Amino acid sequence: MSFKRVLIKISGEALAGNKEFGINEDVLTGISKSIKKANEMGTEIAVVVGGGNIWRGKYGKKMDRSASDHMGMLATVINGVALQAALEEIGVETRLQTAIEMKQISEPYIRRRAVRHLEKGRVVIFSAGTGNPFFTTDTAAALRAAEIEADAILLAKNVDGVYDSDPNENKEAIKYNEISYSEIINKKLRALDLTAVSLCMDNNIPIHVFAIEQPENIINVLNGQNVGTIIK
């Protein structure tokens, strides 16, 4: 097994599956089963969930950016509660922590408490991003990974890796099997937020980008298989 502790970032769009909006229960179940298997392998698992299946910044173009971003944070909490419920239904002990206090729903994010949960074998879900507007959930994932000293970030998306251009718009787009942090930044590749890439580069945290369409990819990455793209 390659990693002792990982942070899995699941995009909201990935949770939607083939839907344009909301949560696809089949996708949620598949992800939960893979997380359970990874947890049973002895890997300490933290998760950051996005909110793009419920609210995206582009929906709020005519409103104040801070208001739009706070709506996005709330969307990630909805996804976090759904993932927690799905995991606990199959017997995985889970804790949900939010960057914005919601005492009736979750624990507040406290680094030492999160690490203690991980050490006890619990899956910890981080939601509400960083708690601040103008930061993406990719950046939240990089920040939390650095704070909990994760060995890697597993970035589960609705595309199967990093390409030199958008594969949905360019059929000739070339996929990278491996790429450096600096190359991502210099080429301004938008596979993930560049602030997140920079933070991972500063803290030497590798990022594995893969398609969540096959949830078993989580296990494949943990077993050291070449899946998707690795950024390091």
C-alpha positions as protocol buffer text, in pm:
chain_id: "A"
residue {
  index: 1
  type: MET
  ca { x: 0 y: 0 z: 0 }
}
residue {
  index: 2
  type: SER
  ca { x: 142 y: 334 z: -108 }
}
residue {
  index: 3
  type: PHE
  ca { x: -18 y: 572 z: 140 }
}
residue {
  index: 4
  type: LYS
  ca { x: -96 y: 583 z: 510 }
}
residue {
  index: 5
  type: ARG
  ca { x: -323 y: 889 z: 496 }
}
residue {
  index: 6
  type: VAL
  ca { x: -490 y: 1045 z: 194 }
}
residue {
  index: 7
  type: LEU
  ca { x: -738 y: 1320 z: 121 }
}
residue {
  index: 8
  type: ILE
  ca { x: -996 y: 1241 z: -144 }
}
residue {
  index: 9
  type: LYS
  ca { x: -1143 y: 1543 z: -325 }
}
residue {
  index: 10
  type: ILE
  ca { x: -1477 y: 1464 z: -488 }
}
residue {
  index: 11
  type: SER
  ca { x: -1616 y: 1726 z: -724 }
}
residue {
  index: 12
  type: GLY
  ca { x: -1983 y: 1813 z: -707 }
}
residue {
  index: 13
  type: GLU
  ca { x: -2016 y: 1746 z: -1079 }
}
residue {
  index: 14
  type: ALA
  ca { x: -1884 y: 1393 z: -1020 }
}
residue {
  index: 15
  type: LEU
  ca { x: -2153 y: 1336 z: -755 }
}
residue {
  index: 16
  type: ALA
  ca { x: -2417 y: 1437 z: -1008 }
}
residue {
  index: 17
  type: GLY
  ca { x: -2310 y: 1155 z: -1241 }
}
residue {
  index: 18
  type: ASN
  ca { x: -2517 y: 1169 z: -1559 }
}
residue {
  index: 19
  type: LYS
  ca { x: -2756 y: 1420 z: -1405 }
}
residue {
  index: 20
  type: GLU
  ca { x: -2715 y: 1793 z: -1461 }
}
residue {
  index: 21
  type: PHE
  ca { x: -2815 y: 1871 z: -1105 }
}
residue {
  index: 22
  type: GLY
  ca { x: -2832 y: 1706 z: -765 }
}
residue {
  index: 23
  type: ILE
  ca { x: -2690 y: 1380 z: -633 }
}
residue {
  index: 24
  type: ASN
  ca { x: -2686 y: 1055 z: -828 }
}
residue {
  index: 25
  type: GLU
  ca { x: -2751 y: 785 z: -568 }
}
residue {
  index: 26
  type: ASP
  ca { x: -2574 y: 515 z: -770 }
}
residue {
  index: 27
  type: VAL
  ca { x: -2259 y: 731 z: -789 }
}
residue {
  index: 28
  type: LEU
  ca { x: -2283 y: 813 z: -418 }
}
residue {
  index: 29
  type: THR
  ca { x: -2316 y: 444 z: -331 }
}
residue {
  index: 30
  type: GLY
  ca { x: -2023 y: 346 z: -553 }
}
residue {
  index: 31
  type: ILE
  ca { x: -1798 y: 613 z: -401 }
}
residue {
  index: 32
  type: SER
  ca { x: -1901 y: 513 z: -48 }
}
residue {
  index: 33
  type: LYS
  ca { x: -1822 y: 145 z: -110 }
}
residue {
  index: 34
  type: SER
  ca { x: -1477 y: 234 z: -246 }
}
residue {
  index: 35
  type: ILE
  ca { x: -1407 y: 458 z: 52 }
}
residue {
  index: 36
  type: LYS
  ca { x: -1514 y: 177 z: 285 }
}
residue {
  index: 37
  type: LYS
  ca { x: -1279 y: -67 z: 113 }
}
residue {
  index: 38
  type: ALA
  ca { x: -991 y: 183 z: 132 }
}
residue {
  index: 39
  type: ASN
  ca { x: -1066 y: 238 z: 500 }
}
residue {
  index: 40
  type: GLU
  ca { x: -1066 y: -139 z: 563 }
}
residue {
  index: 41
  type: MET
  ca { x: -723 y: -159 z: 394 }
}
residue {
  index: 42
  type: GLY
  ca { x: -594 y: 55 z: 679 }
}
residue {
  index: 43
  type: THR
  ca { x: -567 y: 384 z: 491 }
}
residue {
  index: 44
  type: GLU
  ca { x: -670 y: 691 z: 688 }
}
residue {
  index: 45
  type: ILE
  ca { x: -928 y: 873 z: 475 }
}
residue {
  index: 46
  type: ALA
  ca { x: -1028 y: 1238 z: 473 }
}
residue {
  index: 47
  type: VAL
  ca { x: -1269 y: 1374 z: 213 }
}
residue {
  index: 48
  type: VAL
  ca { x: -1341 y: 1720 z: 73 }
}
residue {
  index: 49
  type: VAL
  ca { x: -1658 y: 1753 z: -131 }
}
residue {
  index: 50
  type: GLY
  ca { x: -1737 y: 2018 z: -389 }
}
residue {
  index: 51
  type: GLY
  ca { x: -2078 y: 2174 z: -448 }
}
residue {
  index: 52
  type: GLY
  ca { x: -2100 y: 2225 z: -825 }
}
residue {
  index: 53
  type: ASN
  ca { x: -2390 y: 1982 z: -859 }
}
residue {
  index: 54
  type: ILE
  ca { x: -2603 y: 2224 z: -654 }
}
residue {
  index: 55
  type: TRP
  ca { x: -2451 y: 2570 z: -695 }
}
residue {
  index: 56
  type: ARG
  ca { x: -2174 y: 2711 z: -913 }
}
residue {
  index: 57
  type: GLY
  ca { x: -2030 y: 3061 z: -917 }
}
residue {
  index: 58
  type: LYS
  ca { x: -2148 y: 3113 z: -1274 }
}
residue {
  index: 59
  type: TYR
  ca { x: -2508 y: 3090 z: -1151 }
}
residue {
  index: 60
  type: GLY
  ca { x: -2452 y: 3397 z: -934 }
}
residue {
  index: 61
  type: LYS
  ca { x: -2287 y: 3630 z: -1188 }
}
residue {
  index: 62
  type: LYS
  ca { x: -2527 y: 3913 z: -1106 }
}
residue {
  index: 63
  type: MET
  ca { x: -2485 y: 3889 z: -729 }
}
residue {
  index: 64
  type: ASP
  ca { x: -2209 y: 3982 z: -490 }
}
residue {
  index: 65
  type: ARG
  ca { x: -1921 y: 3731 z: -521 }
}
residue {
  index: 66
  type: SER
  ca { x: -1906 y: 3671 z: -145 }
}
residue {
  index: 67
  type: ALA
  ca { x: -2277 y: 3587 z: -134 }
}
residue {
  index: 68
  type: SER
  ca { x: -2243 y: 3350 z: -428 }
}
residue {
  index: 69
  type: ASP
  ca { x: -1942 y: 3177 z: -271 }
}
residue {
  index: 70
  type: HIS
  ca { x: -2122 y: 3136 z: 61 }
}
residue {
  index: 71
  type: MET
  ca { x: -2407 y: 2967 z: -125 }
}
residue {
  index: 72
  type: GLY
  ca { x: -2147 y: 2734 z: -276 }
}
residue {
  index: 73
  type: MET
  ca { x: -2014 y: 2653 z: 71 }
}
residue {
  index: 74
  type: LEU
  ca { x: -2363 y: 2556 z: 185 }
}
residue {
  index: 75
  type: ALA
  ca { x: -2395 y: 2331 z: -121 }
}
residue {
  index: 76
  type: THR
  ca { x: -2083 y: 2142 z: -11 }
}
residue {
  index: 77
  type: VAL
  ca { x: -2241 y: 2086 z: 331 }
}
residue {
  index: 78
  type: ILE
  ca { x: -2546 y: 1928 z: 166 }
}
residue {
  index: 79
  type: ASN
  ca { x: -2313 y: 1692 z: -23 }
}
residue {
  index: 80
  type: GLY
  ca { x: -2115 y: 1625 z: 294 }
}
residue {
  index: 81
  type: VAL
  ca { x: -2427 y: 1525 z: 487 }
}
residue {
  index: 82
  type: ALA
  ca { x: -2532 y: 1297 z: 199 }
}
residue {
  index: 83
  type: LEU
  ca { x: -2191 y: 1129 z: 186 }
}
residue {
  index: 84
  type: GLN
  ca { x: -2185 y: 1085 z: 564 }
}
residue {
  index: 85
  type: ALA
  ca { x: -2528 y: 921 z: 557 }
}
residue {
  index: 86
  type: ALA
  ca { x: -2426 y: 690 z: 269 }
}
residue {
  index: 87
  type: LEU
  ca { x: -2106 y: 585 z: 448 }
}
residue {
  index: 88
  type: GLU
  ca { x: -2274 y: 523 z: 782 }
}
residue {
  index: 89
  type: GLU
  ca { x: -2545 y: 318 z: 612 }
}
residue {
  index: 90
  type: ILE
  ca { x: -2277 y: 68 z: 509 }
}
residue {
  index: 91
  type: GLY
  ca { x: -2107 y: 67 z: 847 }
}
residue {
  index: 92
  type: VAL
  ca { x: -1830 y: 326 z: 810 }
}
residue {
  index: 93
  type: GLU
  ca { x: -1777 y: 543 z: 1118 }
}
residue {
  index: 94
  type: THR
  ca { x: -1773 y: 899 z: 990 }
}
residue {
  index: 95
  type: ARG
  ca { x: -1735 y: 1254 z: 1114 }
}
residue {
  index: 96
  type: LEU
  ca { x: -1850 y: 1564 z: 926 }
}
residue {
  index: 97
  type: GLN
  ca { x: -1663 y: 1887 z: 998 }
}
residue {
  index: 98
  type: THR
  ca { x: -1750 y: 2226 z: 854 }
}
residue {
  index: 99
  type: ALA
  ca { x: -1537 y: 2538 z: 816 }
}
residue {
  index: 100
  type: ILE
  ca { x: -1845 y: 2741 z: 914 }
}
residue {
  index: 101
  type: GLU
  ca { x: -2001 y: 2646 z: 1247 }
}
residue {
  index: 102
  type: MET
  ca { x: -2326 y: 2448 z: 1217 }
}
residue {
  index: 103
  type: LYS
  ca { x: -2356 y: 2286 z: 1559 }
}
residue {
  index: 104
  type: GLN
  ca { x: -2679 y: 2101 z: 1489 }
}
residue {
  index: 105
  type: ILE
  ca { x: -2534 y: 1941 z: 1175 }
}
residue {
  index: 106
  type: SER
  ca { x: -2162 y: 1889 z: 1222 }
}
residue {
  index: 107
  type: GLU
  ca { x: -1850 y: 1946 z: 1425 }
}
residue {
  index: 108
  type: PRO
  ca { x: -1658 y: 2267 z: 1360 }
}
residue {
  index: 109
  type: TYR
  ca { x: -1329 y: 2208 z: 1179 }
}
residue {
  index: 110
  type: ILE
  ca { x: -1057 y: 2159 z: 1440 }
}
residue {
  index: 111
  type: ARG
  ca { x: -732 y: 2021 z: 1306 }
}
residue {
  index: 112
  type: ARG
  ca { x: -628 y: 1823 z: 1613 }
}
residue {
  index: 113
  type: ARG
  ca { x: -974 y: 1668 z: 1645 }
}
residue {
  index: 114
  type: ALA
  ca { x: -975 y: 1576 z: 1275 }
}
residue {
  index: 115
  type: VAL
  ca { x: -636 y: 1405 z: 1306 }
}
residue {
  index: 116
  type: ARG
  ca { x: -751 y: 1215 z: 1615 }
}
residue {
  index: 117
  type: HIS
  ca { x: -1058 y: 1088 z: 1427 }
}
residue {
  index: 118
  type: LEU
  ca { x: -833 y: 971 z: 1143 }
}
residue {
  index: 119
  type: GLU
  ca { x: -602 y: 792 z: 1384 }
}
residue {
  index: 120
  type: LYS
  ca { x: -906 y: 608 z: 1524 }
}
residue {
  index: 121
  type: GLY
  ca { x: -998 y: 488 z: 1176 }
}
residue {
  index: 122
  type: ARG
  ca { x: -1289 y: 722 z: 1116 }
}
residue {
  index: 123
  type: VAL
  ca { x: -1350 y: 883 z: 779 }
}
residue {
  index: 124
  type: VAL
  ca { x: -1352 y: 1261 z: 817 }
}
residue {
  index: 125
  type: ILE
  ca { x: -1548 y: 1475 z: 570 }
}
residue {
  index: 126
  type: PHE
  ca { x: -1449 y: 1840 z: 541 }
}
residue {
  index: 127
  type: SER
  ca { x: -1715 y: 2070 z: 398 }
}
residue {
  index: 128
  type: ALA
  ca { x: -1789 y: 2443 z: 357 }
}
residue {
  index: 129
  type: GLY
  ca { x: -1458 y: 2489 z: 174 }
}
residue {
  index: 130
  type: THR
  ca { x: -1209 y: 2702 z: 364 }
}
residue {
  index: 131
  type: GLY
  ca { x: -1492 y: 2906 z: 517 }
}
residue {
  index: 132
  type: ASN
  ca { x: -1385 y: 3205 z: 308 }
}
residue {
  index: 133
  type: PRO
  ca { x: -1513 y: 3341 z: -24 }
}
residue {
  index: 134
  type: PHE
  ca { x: -1282 y: 3364 z: -327 }
}
residue {
  index: 135
  type: PHE
  ca { x: -1132 y: 3019 z: -257 }
}
residue {
  index: 136
  type: THR
  ca { x: -1234 y: 2701 z: -439 }
}
residue {
  index: 137
  type: THR
  ca { x: -1288 y: 2359 z: -286 }
}
residue {
  index: 138
  type: ASP
  ca { x: -973 y: 2248 z: -471 }
}
residue {
  index: 139
  type: THR
  ca { x: -783 y: 2499 z: -259 }
}
residue {
  index: 140
  type: ALA
  ca { x: -969 y: 2378 z: 50 }
}
residue {
  index: 141
  type: ALA
  ca { x: -856 y: 2024 z: -33 }
}
residue {
  index: 142
  type: ALA
  ca { x: -493 y: 2134 z: -68 }
}
residue {
  index: 143
  type: LEU
  ca { x: -513 y: 2330 z: 258 }
}
residue {
  index: 144
  type: ARG
  ca { x: -669 y: 2046 z: 458 }
}
residue {
  index: 145
  type: ALA
  ca { x: -426 y: 1793 z: 307 }
}
residue {
  index: 146
  type: ALA
  ca { x: -134 y: 2009 z: 424 }
}
residue {
  index: 147
  type: GLU
  ca { x: -287 y: 2057 z: 769 }
}
residue {
  index: 148
  type: ILE
  ca { x: -348 y: 1687 z: 832 }
}
residue {
  index: 149
  type: GLU
  ca { x: -15 y: 1591 z: 667 }
}
residue {
  index: 150
  type: ALA
  ca { x: -176 y: 1370 z: 402 }
}
residue {
  index: 151
  type: ASP
  ca { x: 54 y: 1166 z: 181 }
}
residue {
  index: 152
  type: ALA
  ca { x: -144 y: 1253 z: -132 }
}
residue {
  index: 153
  type: ILE
  ca { x: -460 y: 1408 z: -272 }
}
residue {
  index: 154
  type: LEU
  ca { x: -685 y: 1181 z: -478 }
}
residue {
  index: 155
  type: LEU
  ca { x: -881 y: 1413 z: -707 }
}
residue {
  index: 156
  type: ALA
  ca { x: -1195 y: 1235 z: -829 }
}
residue {
  index: 157
  type: LYS
  ca { x: -1348 y: 1418 z: -1123 }
}
residue {
  index: 158
  type: ASN
  ca { x: -1580 y: 1360 z: -1417 }
}
residue {
  index: 159
  type: VAL
  ca { x: -1276 y: 1345 z: -1651 }
}
residue {
  index: 160
  type: ASP
  ca { x: -1008 y: 1076 z: -1644 }
}
residue {
  index: 161
  type: GLY
  ca { x: -700 y: 1294 z: -1596 }
}
residue {
  index: 162
  type: VAL
  ca { x: -524 y: 1616 z: -1695 }
}
residue {
  index: 163
  type: TYR
  ca { x: -528 y: 1717 z: -2063 }
}
residue {
  index: 164
  type: ASP
  ca { x: -351 y: 1992 z: -2257 }
}
residue {
  index: 165
  type: SER
  ca { x: -696 y: 2135 z: -2343 }
}
residue {
  index: 166
  type: ASP
  ca { x: -1057 y: 2065 z: -2255 }
}
residue {
  index: 167
  type: PRO
  ca { x: -1132 y: 1711 z: -2382 }
}
residue {
  index: 168
  type: ASN
  ca { x: -1502 y: 1795 z: -2393 }
}
residue {
  index: 169
  type: GLU
  ca { x: -1432 y: 2071 z: -2645 }
}
residue {
  index: 170
  type: ASN
  ca { x: -1126 y: 1933 z: -2825 }
}
residue {
  index: 171
  type: LYS
  ca { x: -1132 y: 1570 z: -2942 }
}
residue {
  index: 172
  type: GLU
  ca { x: -758 y: 1595 z: -3014 }
}
residue {
  index: 173
  type: ALA
  ca { x: -673 y: 1689 z: -2655 }
}
residue {
  index: 174
  type: ILE
  ca { x: -368 y: 1504 z: -2523 }
}
residue {
  index: 175
  type: LYS
  ca { x: -377 y: 1340 z: -2180 }
}
residue {
  index: 176
  type: TYR
  ca { x: -77 y: 1354 z: -1948 }
}
residue {
  index: 177
  type: ASN
  ca { x: 18 y: 1046 z: -1749 }
}
residue {
  index: 178
  type: GLU
  ca { x: 247 y: 1258 z: -1532 }
}
residue {
  index: 179
  type: ILE
  ca { x: 303 y: 1633 z: -1513 }
}
residue {
  index: 180
  type: SER
  ca { x: 486 y: 1868 z: -1277 }
}
residue {
  index: 181
  type: TYR
  ca { x: 327 y: 2134 z: -1060 }
}
residue {
  index: 182
  type: SER
  ca { x: 521 y: 2407 z: -1241 }
}
residue {
  index: 183
  type: GLU
  ca { x: 411 y: 2284 z: -1583 }
}
residue {
  index: 184
  type: ILE
  ca { x: 46 y: 2294 z: -1474 }
}
residue {
  index: 185
  type: ILE
  ca { x: 95 y: 2651 z: -1351 }
}
residue {
  index: 186
  type: ASN
  ca { x: 300 y: 2774 z: -1648 }
}
residue {
  index: 187
  type: LYS
  ca { x: 56 y: 2629 z: -1903 }
}
residue {
  index: 188
  type: LYS
  ca { x: -240 y: 2748 z: -1691 }
}
residue {
  index: 189
  type: LEU
  ca { x: -412 y: 2413 z: -1729 }
}
residue {
  index: 190
  type: ARG
  ca { x: -752 y: 2432 z: -1566 }
}
residue {
  index: 191
  type: ALA
  ca { x: -783 y: 2073 z: -1450 }
}
residue {
  index: 192
  type: LEU
  ca { x: -786 y: 2217 z: -1100 }
}
residue {
  index: 193
  type: ASP
  ca { x: -741 y: 2552 z: -931 }
}
residue {
  index: 194
  type: LEU
  ca { x: -389 y: 2690 z: -973 }
}
residue {
  index: 195
  type: THR
  ca { x: -385 y: 2818 z: -614 }
}
residue {
  index: 196
  type: ALA
  ca { x: -436 y: 2458 z: -503 }
}
residue {
  index: 197
  type: VAL
  ca { x: -152 y: 2339 z: -728 }
}
residue {
  index: 198
  type: SER
  ca { x: 80 y: 2603 z: -584 }
}
residue {
  index: 199
  type: LEU
  ca { x: -8 y: 2506 z: -227 }
}
residue {
  index: 200
  type: CYS
  ca { x: 56 y: 2138 z: -303 }
}
residue {
  index: 201
  type: MET
  ca { x: 388 y: 2228 z: -467 }
}
residue {
  index: 202
  type: ASP
  ca { x: 497 y: 2423 z: -158 }
}
residue {
  index: 203
  type: ASN
  ca { x: 411 y: 2127 z: 65 }
}
residue {
  index: 204
  type: ASN
  ca { x: 523 y: 1851 z: -175 }
}
residue {
  index: 205
  type: ILE
  ca { x: 182 y: 1679 z: -185 }
}
residue {
  index: 206
  type: PRO
  ca { x: 129 y: 1469 z: -500 }
}
residue {
  index: 207
  type: ILE
  ca { x: -212 y: 1491 z: -669 }
}
residue {
  index: 208
  type: HIS
  ca { x: -366 y: 1190 z: -845 }
}
residue {
  index: 209
  type: VAL
  ca { x: -638 y: 1299 z: -1091 }
}
residue {
  index: 210
  type: PHE
  ca { x: -877 y: 1028 z: -1214 }
}
residue {
  index: 211
  type: ALA
  ca { x: -1235 y: 962 z: -1321 }
}
residue {
  index: 212
  type: ILE
  ca { x: -1483 y: 879 z: -1046 }
}
residue {
  index: 213
  type: GLU
  ca { x: -1700 y: 712 z: -1310 }
}
residue {
  index: 214
  type: GLN
  ca { x: -1512 y: 400 z: -1198 }
}
residue {
  index: 215
  type: PRO
  ca { x: -1511 y: 440 z: -817 }
}
residue {
  index: 216
  type: GLU
  ca { x: -1270 y: 145 z: -787 }
}
residue {
  index: 217
  type: ASN
  ca { x: -1005 y: 386 z: -918 }
}
residue {
  index: 218
  type: ILE
  ca { x: -968 y: 501 z: -557 }
}
residue {
  index: 219
  type: ILE
  ca { x: -847 y: 151 z: -466 }
}
residue {
  index: 220
  type: ASN
  ca { x: -636 y: 125 z: -781 }
}
residue {
  index: 221
  type: VAL
  ca { x: -448 y: 445 z: -691 }
}
residue {
  index: 222
  type: LEU
  ca { x: -393 y: 326 z: -335 }
}
residue {
  index: 223
  type: ASN
  ca { x: -252 y: 1 z: -473 }
}
residue {
  index: 224
  type: GLY
  ca { x: 3 y: 194 z: -678 }
}
residue {
  index: 225
  type: GLN
  ca { x: -153 y: 142 z: -1019 }
}
residue {
  index: 226
  type: ASN
  ca { x: -108 y: 405 z: -1291 }
}
residue {
  index: 227
  type: VAL
  ca { x: -452 y: 561 z: -1311 }
}
residue {
  index: 228
  type: GLY
  ca { x: -535 y: 898 z: -1462 }
}
residue {
  index: 229
  type: THR
  ca { x: -267 y: 1166 z: -1416 }
}
residue {
  index: 230
  type: ILE
  ca { x: -23 y: 1226 z: -1133 }
}
residue {
  index: 231
  type: ILE
  ca { x: 88 y: 1581 z: -1058 }
}
residue {
  index: 232
  type: LYS
  ca { x: 410 y: 1598 z: -858 }
}
